[in-house]
Amino acid sequence: MTLRLRKHSFADDETLMMAIVNRTPDSFFDKGATWAEEAAFERVRLVAGQGAEIVDIGGIKAAPGVEIGVAEEKARVVDFVARVRAEFPELVISVDTWRAEVGAAVCEAGADVLNDAWGGADPELVDAAAQYDAAVVCTHTGGVTPRTRPYRVEYDDVMRAVLDDTLGYAQRALDAGVARESIVIDPAHDFGKNTFHSLEVTRRLGEMVATGWPVLVSLSNKDFVGETLDRPVGERLLGTLSATSICALAGARIYRVHQVEETRQTVDMAWSIAGRRKPARVIRGIQ
């Protein structure tokens, strides 16, 4: 299915890098390195130059922390989105928010995608996406409250729960008026899941791809990688890329990442092995 992210369209044989840009002072990976506006904008320039098709701008870290209200979240992201839109007209802009009021404001400023990491906690977010003809990312979180960590979560079948929730969310987006080609589903590794759950979701990702909806995965430096390999946040790249290759082989379309170039090579190699992408060149044994 051709994927349309507002005014940007991508054929079904294209994979997309979604580079993370945190407008937060306390993000788990970069520790606030892009909290200052100029640092964040330099990050956008860097990842755009590395070939990222999408930037995902977030104003609140996912983990528990200082309460950030709507006004503060908007102050962190709305004007920044407008600035990125002005300098990078061809770049897809996503905003990581679960709040409809923030979603409407960033779409007005030029955002193309509302990346709801919290599984529809604000049911009116899909209305904001529909109003501005924006895309929406439908995630599974098991119904947890935004910015809380999972605790002793149990599923009879975690992938069944993921499918039920993300497909239900996709239907709600359709019913609200979001275009079918602008809806993406995401299993949301770590969110509402323990490490065993995230590993199983990775192993069975093909079941999500088989639904026909474009699948986004956010694997980069996640806790399930760190726990599996016993590695701290700064030492999870190899594990991340291993998980990425599994998801790429299964057919995931969008990869939310910290490291763009490394992920691009991993995904391209996996898609070529799967027969979905031609090698960049083939001369060995031919000439």
DAZI-V312809 format. One record per run of one state. SS is the DSSP state (~ for helix, > for strand, _ for the rest). FROM is the first residue (numbers start at 1). TO is the last residue. Records with the same first field share a line. If there is no record, write none. Layout:
BEGIN
SS = FROM-TO ; FROM-TO
END
This chain:
BEGIN
_ = 1-2 ; 6-7 ; 11-15 ; 23-36 ; 50-53 ; 59-69 ; 88-91 ; 97-99 ; 110-112 ; 117-124 ; 132-134 ; 140-157 ; 177-179 ; 187-194 ; 204-205 ; 210-213 ; 218-222 ; 230-232 ; 236-236 ; 251-253 ; 258-259 ; 274-287
> = 3-5 ; 8-10 ; 16-22 ; 54-58 ; 92-96 ; 113-116 ; 135-139 ; 183-186 ; 214-217 ; 254-257
~ = 37-49 ; 70-87 ; 100-109 ; 125-131 ; 158-176 ; 180-182 ; 195-203 ; 206-209 ; 223-229 ; 233-235 ; 237-250 ; 260-273
END
